[in-house]
Amino acid sequence: MSKPDPKTTAAAARPSFDRITAALDAHAVANGRKPGPASSYGEWTKYRCPSHDDHNPSLGLIYDPDKRKTVVRCFTGECTDEEVLHAVGLGVRDLFDAPRRGFSHRSPKPGQARQAGESRQTGQRENRQQGQGREGGNVIPFQSRRDRLGKVTGPRRQAAIYSYTDERGNPLGEVVRIHIPHENGIEKQFRQRKCDAGGRWSGGGFAPVLYQLPEVRQGVADGETIWLVEGEKDADRARAAGLVATCNAMGAGSFRREHAHQLRGAARVVIVADKDTAGYRHAAQVAQMLTGRVQELLVVEAATGKDLSEHIDAGHGVELDEFVRVDASVLAGALNAPPAGHLHHAQPQRAEPQRQHATAPDPSPASELPEPGPDYEHEPPPDPADDDITPEEETPVSEHHAADIDHAAREMASFTRMLLSMMTQWAQATAARRMREMEVAARQAAADAELAAQRFEAERKAMHASLDGAGSDNWWKTASADDVVEAWYEAVSWSVDDAKAEQVRQSLAAGLRDRWNVDVDELSRGGDEDAVERMVHNAYSDRASMNRARLAQKYAINATAEIPTLNPDQRQGVYAAIEEYTQAAAKSLGMRRSSTPPAPGVESTQEAARARVRFLLAEADQAAQDKVLFALDYLTADPRAGIGQANWGADADTRAKMDAALMEYQARLARGADTSQVVSELTRLVADLPEADRDTARARGKAIKAAPGHEFPPLWPDAVDKDQLGQKITDYVRVARSQIEADQNKAAKLRAEIEAAAKAKGSGLAPIERDAIKLALADADAPGTGPEAKTVWADKESEYRIRRTEARAEAQRRAEETRAAVVAALAAAGHQVEDGQAKAYEPVWSAVNRLTRDTTDAFVNGDAQPDALAAHRRALSDALDQAGVTDRDARQQITAVTRRLETEAITAAATVRRQKTDQAKTRATVPGWDSQSRREQLVDELTALGVDRESATALLLADLAQARPGGAATAPGEAPKARRTAQGSGVDLGRKRGQGRS
């Protein structure tokens, strides 16, 4: 027969478990309670604790088959195992299936029941519940916390739910915090519920895991400090303050070795003890379990208040030095102190007789000696693996010492050994950690050095690439001010470590000195780090301003050279005045770019030079004067620039707008939308087109109407819509120097579109317009603040359109001023108009609106009827009467304001009508001799006659060479040759030919 497994047999029998449960049942019956377990908590069997007034079962029992013992634990943390056992008449040795040697085993004999309240050994305090009624007892009457709280005043409520998970975040259980209001406070209760593998929840305990376990394990892996507090509330407060904090479920006394195992390998654990006996005992027990599992262990307490929450509420921080270190003696005393409520009067205690040697007489009665038998004579030797029994527990009880004193000595010795072991392990861990840190630091230093060398070499290669070609003649032609400054600082920063960088630095210094007269070496020695950048920007800014002024000078000189009525002295005087204007304009533009206040006399010099040019051209026709002055004003960004009667050979953008209108017309037809508005626009544009293009546009419109779904290419694909091009230029100026990557990409795209439109042969742009576009792009790229991006074109159609836009804005501004003046006058007279929204004043605002509507039409379209305006004024007077405005001053002010608006509208209408007349004349005039429209017209005529393109080009050049009227445009490079004969020589030649004839 096989021998039975002793462990299996012990587990099945469980003598110690049965012994303790039988004693608990007997105690329950003696106190009028129902015997048997109250509930279950995971693997624990729950009873009401006999050592304190336990309304909620808090005593747990679990059998350990490996050690053949029963574990008893009061989860409130108030009662030790000895106190629980003594309350039911048992001792520590009764925890084991086979009682240990050295303990006085006095379990009741079979059939004998210990009387309720009977003390197991002399000198041990009695059950507090039973001691209250014993006459002459030495126990202070116990009052439970529920008695102190008083009666219940309201329903229980769920205050919080704390979730517990495994390391992967899978839910294991929850702790539910319940508050019950009482007369003198709130009773806190905690309930547990568990989650099985299928996700179903049920009541009962769950696996022993730390609160916020995934975060704790990550903190351990990262080497962070783990804060171990008492209760989930304090843990959440600590986590909210940025700490890695945790706790165990069910508070003090419930920390198990599984919890300690989950903190293994932590660099530092800080235990925050609550300031009470249970809190200190809990901290000491946790410290014992963590010793040897973590590298550094500290026990602290709140600087103010009982726990961490009160510490934070008092205004303290969560740094370690904000807490108070707990002395080791306090922890040792907590392990030995009785739980809260166990207060006894100091009276001499009778020591329990210990077992006598064979030679000594036995002074004890026979009834007090243990019966011989297996339980006593065949006790197994102590199990070294059982860490619940210390060697001191095997020492017989002294006759002269109470059991409490021996217990305290044993606990103090155990704690001393634990403390020494903790200090030794801490010292060893600190030394090992320092050694590891030194090794890691050495490896990190070597890795950093290697990484630095690699980074240095990569940066050197990037520097060579960025400085490639810098300082050469070709590089200087395209380099901007920012390119120069960036290349200079890059070369200077590398010049000490790299020969190529030093070579580029010298080349840049020579180029700046030769081109801009900037001695960067001298500036660098001055100590001003921004001096080089400032001087380079100023040099480029001055160059941009001078280029703009010089280009204006060239166009103005060529326009002056085309005026046939000027004599040589007048012409030279105009040239000199233009030169003076150019110098002053360059200085003024440069100061504007650098935001420098204008130098005294610069603006006045520029204005005087412009007036002298106009005076010297007084004998020339108006078109010639306008052409010269437009060149000066237009290219120097003077806001007075106006085309006047000048003809620069620039075409209007009617063709581009016609293509856009035809596309809109086709889209509306295809959608079945209303086309009346776009048809009206097409009719107006057809009237503005040259005669040769009108039939083409009409034919395209008919084709679109016949087949709206067909794809039609643009009639004039290279034609430029000047409004759109002007908006692109404005957008480019705004983002050209931005450092944002999105703006830089947008600027590159806009510049490419602008340059492509300016270079297109069929764009219809005049040379002066193309040069103006180049100046606008250069100004945007140059440092400083360039001229305002105001789009003015060199054709009259664009000027008329711009003037209409400006006139509309001016009309709206004057209308708003008139309305505001009326409101102010009424308010001054005591009328509460509420910003024009009062119902009583609606007739007044209706009359004002009609007046401003008609004046706006006068400003924009020239439609001004004095009688209608006067009628509106009279209607306003009647409306004032209707609203009850009788104040004479207010009525006079309103009349004066409206009359002034009428006068300005009539004057503006006359100007608009005159402009419309000039516009009609311009449209009826034959295209300029060298204009784009005339060149295309000649090519079409020659092609229709069968002339090939090469011959047509030759004929066109011959035509342009033989016919150049004074109003034709002249580019800067096309100035007429100098005159070789004196003025009047042709007349003298004619006279000579007539001499001698009869």
ROZANU-536114 format. One record per residue (C-alpha): residue in three letters; x negated, y, z negated. Coordinates in steps of 0.1 Angstrom, whole numbers, plus 2048, in hexadecimal, padded with zeros to 3 digits. Each point is the difference from the previous one (the first is absolute). Example, Ala and Ser with C-alpha at 12.3 -4.5 7.8 and 13.67 -1.06 7.14 Angstrom:
2
ALA7857D37B2;SER7F2822807;
***
This chain:
998
MET800800800;SER7F4822808;LYS7FA8187E4;PRO81981C7FF;ASP7F4823806;PRO7FD8127DE;LYS808821810;THR8207F3810;THR80A7EF7E0;ALA7FA8207EC;ALA813815819;ALA81D7E97FE;ALA8007FF7DA;ARG7F78247F9;PRO7FF7FB7DA;SER7F48247F8;PHE81B80F817;ASP81B7EB7F0;ARG7F38087DD;ILE802826806;THR8227FF811;ALA80E7EB7E4;ALA7F481A7E7;LEU80E81C814;ASP8227EE803;ALA8007FA7DA;HIS7F88257FA;ALA81C80A817;VAL8197EA7EE;ALA7F580D7DE;ASN80682480C;GLY8227F980F;ARG7F57FF825;LYS8057E781B;PRO7E27E9804;GLY7EE7F9820;PRO7EE81681A;ALA810821809;SER7F3803824;SER7E37F8817;TYR7E581780D;GLY7ED7EF81C;GLU7EF7E27F0;TRP80780E7DD;THR81C7F57EA;LYS80F81E7EE;TYR80B8017DB;ARG80981C7E8;CYS7E18097ED;PRO8047F67DB;SER7E58197F5;HIS814820808;ASP82380C806;ASP8037F3823;HIS820807813;ASN7F27F9822;PRO7ED7DF802;SER7DB809801;LEU7EF7E17F3;GLY7F17E981B;LEU7F57DC7FE;ILE7ED7ED81A;TYR7EF7DE7FE;ASP7DC7FB80D;PRO7FC7DB808;ASP7DB804807;LYS7F880C7DD;ARG81D7ED7F1;LYS80C81F7EE;THR81E818800;VAL7FA825806;VAL8168187EC;ARG802825809;CYS81681D7F5;PHE80381681E;THR8088207EC;GLY7DC8007F4;GLU80B8057DC;CYS7FA7DD7F3;THR7E27EA800;ASP8027DB806;GLU7F97F97DB;GLU81C8177F5;VAL8197EF817;LEU7F57DD7F3;HIS80080B7DC;ALA82480D804;VAL80C7DC807;GLY7E87F07E7;LEU7E57F4818;GLY7DC808805;VAL7E780481C;ARG7F77DB800;ASP8247F8808;LEU7FA80D823;PHE7EC7E1808;ASP80E7DD806;ALA7E47F27EA;PRO7FA8197E3;ARG7DC80D7FE;ARG7E87F87E4;GLY7FC81D7E7;PHE82580A7FF;SER8177F87E4;HIS81B7EE813;ARG8218017ED;SER81A7F9819;PRO8207F37F0;LYS8037DB7FD;PRO81A7EE815;GLY8218077F0;GLN7F481E7EC;ALA80982380B;ARG7EE81E7F3;GLN8178187EF;ALA807820812;GLY7E981A7F3;GLU7E87E87EF;SER7DC80B803;ARG7E97E7810;GLN7E280B7EC;THR7FA8167E3;GLY7F3822809;GLN812802822;ARG81C81A804;GLU8237F3804;ASN81880481D;ARG80B825800;GLN8247F8807;GLN8027E77E2;GLY7EB8157E9;GLN81981D7FF;GLY8197ED7EC;ARG7E87EF7E8;GLU80180E7DE;GLY7DE80D7F4;GLY7F17FB822;ASN7E181380A;VAL80B809823;ILE80C82280A;PRO8227FD810;PHE7FE800826;GLN815817815;SER8027F7825;ARG7FB81A81B;ARG8247FB80B;ASP80B8097DC;ARG7EB81F802;LEU81080A822;GLY8237FE7F2;LYS81F7F8814;VAL8027FD826;THR80F81F80F;GLY8027F7825;PRO7FD7E581A;ARG7DE7F2809;ARG7F180C821;GLN7E47F4816;ALA7E481A7FD;ALA7E67F1817;ILE7F67E1814;TYR7DB7F6802;SER7F77E781C;TYR7E57E67FC;THR7F07F081F;ASP7E47E9809;GLU7E080C811;ARG810800822;GLY81E8157F4;ASN8197E47FF;PRO81A8067E4;LEU7FD7E97E2;GLY8178127E7;GLU80C8207F0;VAL80180F7DE;VAL8208147FA;ARG7FE81C7E6;ILE8218057EE;HIS80981D7E9;ILE81C7FD7E6;PRO80A8217F0;HIS8038007D9;GLU80881A7E6;ASN7DB8077F8;GLY7EF7F8821;ILE7FF7E881D;GLU7F97DB7FE;LYS7EA7F381C;GLN8057DC80C;PHE7EE7EE81C;ARG80E7E4815;GLN7ED7EB81A;ARG80C7F081F;LYS7ED7EB819;CYS8017FB826;ASP7FC7DC80E;ALA7F07F7821;GLY821804812;GLY8048247F5;ARG81B7F87E6;TRP8008127DF;SER8097F17DE;GLY7FB8097DC;GLY7E07F47EE;GLY7DB8067FF;PHE7E87FE81E;ALA7DB7F8805;PRO7E88157EB;VAL7F481A818;LEU7F48247FA;TYR81581D80A;GLN7F880E823;LEU7E97E2805;PRO7F7807825;GLU7F48237F7;VAL7ED7F37E2;ARG7EE7E5815;GLN7F781A81A;GLY7F38177E5;VAL7EA7E47F2;ALA7F37F9823;ASP7F8825805;GLY7EE8037DE;GLU8198187F2;THR8088047DB;ILE81F7EC7F6;TRP81580F7E4;LEU8137E77EB;VAL81D8107ED;GLU81D7F37EC;GLY820802814;GLU80B806823;LYS80A8247F8;ASP7DC80A7F6;ALA7F37ED81F;ASP815814817;ARG7F68217F0;ALA7DB7F6803;ARG8057F6825;ALA811821807;ALA7E18127F1;GLY7EA7ED81A;LEU7F47E37EA;VAL8017DB808;ALA8157F57E2;THR8127E07F6;CYS80F7EE7E3;ASN8107DE7F7;ALA8257F97FE;MET8128027DF;GLY7E88167EE;ALA7E87F97E3;GLY7F77DC7F8;SER8097F3822;PHE7DE803811;ARG7F57DD80B;ARG7E07F280E;GLU8107FF823;HIS8028267FD;ALA7DB8027F6;HIS7F77E981D;GLN810819819;LEU7E881B7F3;ARG7E17EB806;GLY7E3812810;ALA80C8237F7;ALA7E48197FD;ARG8118127E3;VAL8217FA7ED;VAL80D81B7E8;ILE81A7F47E7;VAL81781C7F3;ALA80D7F57DE;ASP82080C7F2;LYS7FB8117DE;ASP8117E67EA;THR7F77DF7F1;ALA80F7EC81C;GLY7EF81681A;TYR7DE7FC7F0;ARG8057DA7FB;HIS80A7FE825;ALA7E181380B;ALA7E97EA7EB;GLN8107E080E;VAL7FD80C823;ALA7DC80A7FA;GLN7F87DD7F3;MET80F7F081F;LEU7EE818818;THR7DE7FC7F0;GLY7E97EF81A;ARG81880581C;VAL7F9825808;GLN7E0814802;GLU80A81C7E8;LEU81C8027E7;LEU80C81F7EC;VAL81C8047E7;VAL80E8237FD;GLU81F8117F3;ALA814820807;ALA7F18217F4;THR82380C7F7;GLY81F7EA7FB;LYS8057DB7FD;ASP7FA7F4824;LEU7F380B822;SER82181180A;GLU8008167E1;HIS7DB807806;ILE80880D823;ASP81F8137F4;ALA7EA8127E7;GLY7EC80F81C;HIS7E17E97FF;GLY7F07F3820;VAL7FA7DD80A;GLU7DA801801;LEU7EF7E87E8;ASP7F181B7EA;GLU82480D7FA;PHE8077E17EB;VAL7F47F57DE;ARG7EB7E17FC;VAL80F7E67E8;ASP7E77F57E6;ALA7F97DA7FD;SER80A8007DB;VAL82380D80A;LEU8047E3818;ALA7F37E77E6;GLY81880E7E6;ALA81D7FD819;LEU7F97DB805;ASN8027FB7DA;ALA81C8187F7;PRO8247F37FB;PRO81A80A819;ALA81681E7FB;GLY8197FA7E4;HIS7EB7E77ED;LEU7F88157E1;HIS7F97ED7DF;HIS7F880C7DD;ALA7DE7F77F5;GLN8047E57E6;PRO7E97E47F6;GLN8057E2816;ARG7FD7DD7F5;ALA7E77EE817;GLU80B7DF80F;PRO7EB7E37F1;GLN7E77F4819;ARG7F77DB806;GLN7E87F47E4;HIS7E17EC804;ALA8007DC7F4;THR7EC8097DF;ALA81581E7F7;PRO8207FC7EC;ASP82080A811;PRO81281B7ED;SER81D800817;PRO8207ED7F9;ALA8037E0813;SER81E80D812;GLU7EA81B810;LEU7E77E880F;PRO8057F4824;GLU80C7DD804;PRO7E77E880F;GLY8097F5822;PRO7F7804824;ASP807825802;TYR7E68067E6;GLU7E67E4800;HIS7FC7FD826;GLU7FE82480C;PRO7ED803820;PRO7E0815801;PRO80382580A;ASP802806826;PRO7E481880A;ALA81580A81E;ASP81C80D7EA;ASP7F98257FE;ASP81E8067EA;ILE7EE7F17E1;THR7E08107F4;PRO7E77EF7E9;GLU80A8167E3;GLU8237F1802;GLU7F17DE7F5;THR7F280E7E0;PRO8157F67E2;VAL81481B7EF;SER7EE80F7E2;GLU80F8007DE;HIS7F88247FA;HIS80B80F821;ALA82280480F;ALA8087F1822;ASP80482480E;ILE7DC8097F6;ASP7F27E0810;HIS81380681F;ALA7F3824802;ALA7DC7F47FC;ARG8047E681B;GLU80F81A818;MET7E48197F7;ALA7E67E7807;SER8107F6821;PHE80382480A;THR7DC8077F6;ARG7F47E4816;MET81780C81C;LEU7F28237FD;LEU7DC7F5800;SER8077E981E;MET81181D811;MET7E38187FA;THR7E77E680C;GLN8137F981F;TRP805825806;ALA7DA8067FD;GLN7F97E3818;ALA81A80C818;THR7F38237FF;ALA7DC7F5807;ALA80C7EA81C;ARG81581B80E;ARG7E48197FF;MET7E97E7812;ARG81B7FB81B;GLU805825803;MET7DB805805;GLU7FE7E581B;VAL81F80D811;ALA7F28247FF;ALA7DF7F480F;ARG8127EE81C;GLN81781D805;ALA7E2818802;ALA7F07EA81A;ALA8207FE814;ASP8058267FD;ALA7DD80680D;GLU8057E981E;LEU822810807;ALA7F18237FD;ALA7E57F7819;GLN8197F2818;ARG81681E7FC;PHE7E2818805;GLU7F77EE820;ALA82480180D;GLU8028257F8;ARG7DF806812;LYS80D7F081F;ALA8208147FE;MET7EC8207FC;HIS7EB7F881F;ALA8207FA814;SER80F8217F4;LEU7E1814807;ASP7F97F1822;GLY7FA81C819;ALA80581B7E5;GLY7EB81F808;SER7FD7FA825;ASP80B81A81A;ASN81E7EB80B;TRP80A7FB7DC;TRP8008267FA;LYS81780681D;THR81D7EB7F1;ALA7F88017DB;SER8198137EA;ALA7F78127E0;ASP80C7E37EB;ASP7EA7E8815;VAL7E18167FA;VAL8068047DA;GLU8077DA7FC;ALA7E17F7814;TRP7EA8197ED;TYR80B7F37DD;GLU7FD7DC80C;ALA7DD80580D;VAL7F58147E1;SER80C7E47E8;TRP7ED7E5813;SER7E181580A;VAL7EB7F47E2;ASP8077DB807;ASP8027FF826;ALA7E980E81B;LYS81C80281A;ALA8158157E8;GLU7E38187FA;GLN7FC803826;VAL824809805;ARG7FF8187E3;GLN7E4813810;SER811800822;LEU82080E7F0;ALA7ED81B7ED;ALA7EF80B821;GLY821800813;LEU8128157E5;ARG7E4818800;ASP7FE804825;ARG825800808;TRP80F8117E2;ASN7E38117EF;VAL8077EB7E1;ASP7E27F77EB;VAL80D7E17EE;ASP7DF7F97EF;GLU8018227EF;LEU8247FB7F7;SER7F97DE7F0;ARG7E480E7EB;GLY81881A7F3;GLY8137E77EA;ASP82280780F;GLU80D7DE80B;ASP81C80F815;ALA7EB81A811;VAL7F77EB81F;GLU8257F6806;ARG80B8247FB;MET7E780E819;VAL8067E581A;HIS8268067FE;ASN7FB825803;ALA7EA7FC81E;TYR8197E9812;SER81C8177F6;ASP7EE81E80F;ARG7F97ED820;ALA8257F6803;SER80A8257FB;MET7E680C819;ASN8097E681A;ARG82580B7FE;ALA7F6825803;ARG7E87FA81D;LEU81A7EC814;ALA81981D7FB;GLN7E481880D;LYS7FA7EB81F;TYR8257FF80A;ALA8048257F9;ILE7E280A814;ASN80B7EB81E;ALA82380F7FE;THR7F08237FF;ALA7EA7F881E;GLU81F7F8815;ILE80F8237FB;PRO7F8813820;THR8098237F4;LEU7E48027E6;ASN7E0813809;PRO7DF7F37F4;ASP7FE8177E2;GLN8237F67F4;ARG7F77DB806;GLN7E08037EC;GLY8138127E4;VAL8197E47FF;TYR7E57E67FE;ALA7EF8137E3;ALA8218037ED;ILE8067DA806;GLU7DE7F87F2;GLU8068157E1;TYR8227EF7FC;THR7EF7DE803;GLN7E78077E5;ALA81A80D7E8;ALA8187E4807;ALA7E57E67FA;LYS7F880F7DE;SER8258037F7;LEU8077DB80A;GLY7E17F47EC;MET80B8127E1;ARG8237F2803;ARG7F27DD804;SER7EA8037E0;SER81C8117ED;THR7EA81F7FC;PRO8108227FB;PRO7FC815820;ALA7E0815801;PRO806825801;GLY80580D823;VAL8037DE812;GLU825801806;SER800825808;THR7E37FB819;GLN8137E4811;GLU820814802;ALA7ED81F80E;ALA7EF7EB81B;ARG8227F280B;ALA80F823802;ARG7E280C815;VAL8057E2818;ARG82580A804;PHE7F7825805;LEU7E67F881B;LEU8197EA812;ALA81B81B7FF;GLU7FE806826;ALA8037DB809;ASP8227F0805;GLN8137F17E3;ALA7F97DC80B;ALA7DB806800;GLN8018107DD;ASP8157E47F2;LYS7E87E680E;VAL7E180F7F0;LEU8118067DE;PHE8107DE801;ALA7DE7EF805;LEU7F28137E2;ASP81E7FA7E9;TYR8097DD80B;LEU7DD7F07FC;THR7F88127DF;ALA8217F57F1;ASP80E8237FD;PRO8257FE7F7;ARG80781D819;ALA7F77EA81E;GLY81B80481A;ILE8007F6825;GLY81181F80B;GLN7FE804826;ALA7E07ED803;ASN7FE7E2817;TRP7E77E57F6;GLY80C7E6818;ALA8107EB7E5;ASP81F7EC808;ALA81D7FD7E9;ASP8087DD7F2;THR8217FF812;ARG7F67E0812;ALA7F87ED7E0;LYS82080C7F0;MET8137F5820;ASP7F27DD7FD;ALA8097FE7DB;ALA82380D808;LEU8057E681C;MET7F67E47E8;GLU81980C7E6;TYR81B80381B;GLN7F97DC80B;ALA8017F37DC;ARG8218117F9;LEU80F7F2820;ALA7F57DD7F7;ARG8108037DD;GLY82080F80E;ALA7FA81F7EA;ASP80A824808;THR7E8810819;SER80F824802;GLN7E58107EB;VAL7E27EF812;VAL810808822;SER8018257F6;GLU7DB7FE7F7;LEU7F87EF821;THR81281C813;ARG7EB81A7EE;LEU7E07EE806;VAL8077FB825;ALA804826803;ASP7DE8057F0;LEU7EE7E7817;PRO7ED80B820;GLU8157FD81F;ALA7EC7E280C;ASP8087ED7E0;ARG8258077FD;ASP80B7E781B;THR7EA7E57F1;ALA8108057DE;ARG82380080E;ALA7F97E0813;ARG7F37EF7E1;GLY81F80A7EC;LYS8177F181B;ALA7EB7E0800;ILE8037FD7DA;LYS825806801;ALA8047E481B;ALA7EB7E77ED;PRO7FC8097DB;GLY7F07DE7F8;HIS7E3804819;GLU7DD8097F5;PHE7F582180F;PRO7DC80D7FC;PRO7FB8247F6;LEU80081981D;TRP7E28137F2;PRO7EE7E77E9;ASP7E28187F9;ALA81681E7F8;VAL7FC80D7DD;ASP81C80A7E8;LYS7EF81E7F0;ASP8177FE7E2;GLN7F67DC7F8;LEU7DC807807;GLY80081F7E9;GLN8107EA7E4;LYS7E47E6805;ILE7E681B7FD;THR81080D7E0;ASP8017DD7F1;TYR7DC7FA80A;VAL7F48207EF;ARG8127F57E0;VAL7EF7DD7FD;ALA7DF805813;ARG7EA8047E1;SER8147E97E8;GLN7ED7E57EE;ILE81D7E87FF;GLU7FC7E3818;ALA82480280D;ASP7FB825808;GLN7DF7F9811;ASN8117E6816;LYS81C817808;ALA7E881C809;ALA7EC7EA818;LYS8207F5812;LEU80D824803;ARG7DE80D80D;ALA7FF7E581B;GLU82480980B;ILE7F8826800;GLU7E07FC814;ALA8117E9819;ALA81C819805;ALA7E781D805;LYS7EB7ED819;ALA81D7F3816;LYS800810822;GLY825804803;SER80480E7DD;GLY80782380D;LEU7E980F7E6;ALA7EB81F80A;PRO7DB8007F8;ILE8048197E4;GLU81A7E97F0;ARG7E97E2802;ASP7E48147F0;ALA81880C7E5;ILE8087DB7F8;LYS7DB7F87FE;LEU7FB81E7E8;ALA81D7F37EA;LEU7F17DE7FD;ALA7DD80E7F9;ASP80F8177E5;ALA8117E27EF;ASP7DF7ED7FF;ALA7EB81D7F4;PRO7FD8067DA;GLY81481C7F0;THR82280F809;GLY805805825;PRO81A817811;GLU8247F77FA;ALA80C7E5817;LYS819816813;THR8087F2823;VAL80081C81A;TRP7FF7F6825;ALA7F581481E;ASP8207FD814;LYS81E8167FD;GLU81A7E57FD;SER7EF7F47E0;GLU7FE8237F3;TYR825806806;ARG8087DF7EE;ILE7EA80A7E2;ARG80F8227FF;ARG8237F17FF;THR7F67EA7E3;GLU7F181D7ED;ALA81E815807;ARG8177E67F2;ALA7EC7FD7E1;GLU7FF8267FC;ALA826802805;GLN8067E57E5;ARG7E98137E8;ARG812821805;ALA8227EF7FC;GLU7F57F17DF;GLU7F38217F4;THR822811809;ARG8147E67EE;ALA7E98037E1;ALA804826801;VAL8267FD800;VAL7FF7E87E3;ALA7E98177EC;ALA81681E807;LEU8207EE7F4;ALA7EE7F37E1;ALA7F48237F8;ALA82480C801;GLY80A7E67E7;HIS80E7E5817;GLN7F97DC7F6;VAL7FB7F2823;GLU7EF7E07F3;ASP7E77FF81D;GLY81C805819;GLN8157E37F7;ALA81D8117EE;LYS8217FC812;ALA80B8247FD;TYR7E280B815;GLU8057E781D;PRO80C81C818;VAL7E08137F9;TRP7E97E3808;SER8157F781F;ALA7FB82480D;VAL7DA7FF7F8;ASN7FC7DE811;ARG81180D820;LEU7EA81E800;THR7DF7ED7FB;ARG80B7E681B;ASP80381B81A;THR7E08127F6;THR7EE7DF803;ASP80C7FC824;ALA7F4823807;PHE7DD7F97F2;VAL7FD7DF813;ASN814803820;GLY804826804;ASP8267FD7FD;ALA8098207EC;GLN821811802;PRO8008207EC;ASP8268017FE;ALA8027DC7F3;LEU7E58087E6;ALA81381F7F5;ALA8207EB7FD;HIS7EE7E77E9;ARG7F581D7EA;ARG82480D7FE;ALA80C7DD7F8;LEU7E77FE7E4;SER80E8217F2;ASP8237F1800;ALA7F37E17EF;LEU7F18157E4;ASP8228117FB;GLN8107DE7FF;ALA7E77F47E6;GLY80681F7EA;VAL7DD810805;THR8078247FA;ASP7DE80B7F3;ARG7F481C817;ASP7DB7FA7FC;ALA8047DA807;ARG814807820;GLN7E781980C;GLN7E37E87FA;ILE8127E4813;THR80981781D;ALA7DB80D803;VAL7F37DC800;THR8187F481B;ARG7FB81F815;ARG7DA7FB7FF;LEU8057DC80B;GLU81680B81D;THR7E681A80C;GLU7E37E67FF;ALA8157E7813;ILE80881881C;THR7DB80A803;ALA7F67DB800;ALA81A7F881A;ALA7F281A818;THR7DD7F27FC;VAL80D7DC807;ARG81380C81F;ARG7E181180D;GLN7EC7E07FA;LYS81A7EC812;THR7FE81781E;ASP7DA7FC801;GLN8047DB7FD;ALA8187FF81E;LYS7E7815814;THR7E47E87F7;ARG8137E280B;ALA809810821;THR7DC80A807;VAL7EB7EB817;PRO7E87EA7EC;GLY7DD80F7F9;TRP7E67FB81A;ASP7EA7E97EC;SER81C7F17EA;GLN8067DB7FC;SER822802810;ARG7F481281F;ARG7E37E7805;GLU8197E37FE;GLN817813817;LEU7E580481A;VAL7F57DC7FE;ASP8247F4805;GLU80481781E;LEU7E07F4811;THR8097DB7F9;ALA821805810;LEU7EE80D81F;GLY7EC7E0802;VAL7DF80E7F3;ASP7EB7E67EC;ARG7F58077DC;GLU7DC809808;SER80A81A81A;ALA81B80D7EA;THR7E78067E4;ALA7E9813818;LEU81C81680C;LEU80B8067DC;LEU7DD80B7F6;ALA7FE81781E;ASP82280F7F7;LEU7F68077DC;ALA7DF80F80B;GLN812819818;ALA81D80A7EA;ARG7F980A7DC;PRO81781C7F4;GLY7F88137E1;GLY8197ED7EB;ALA7F07DE806;ALA7F07EE7E2;THR7DA7FF7FD;ALA7EE7E67EC;PRO7E080B7ED;GLY7EA7EF81A;GLU81181081E;ALA7F68257FB;PRO7FE814821;LYS7DD80880E;ALA7F18227F8;ARG80781B819;ARG7E3808818;THR80C82080E;ALA8088217F0;GLN82480C7FB;GLY80D813820;SER7E57F2817;GLY81B7F1816;VAL810822806;ASP7DE80F808;LEU7FB7E4819;GLY820808811;ARG7F7825802;LYS7DF7F7810;ARG8117EB81B;GLY81681E809;GLN7E3819804;GLY7FA80C823;ARG8217F780E;SER81681A810;
***
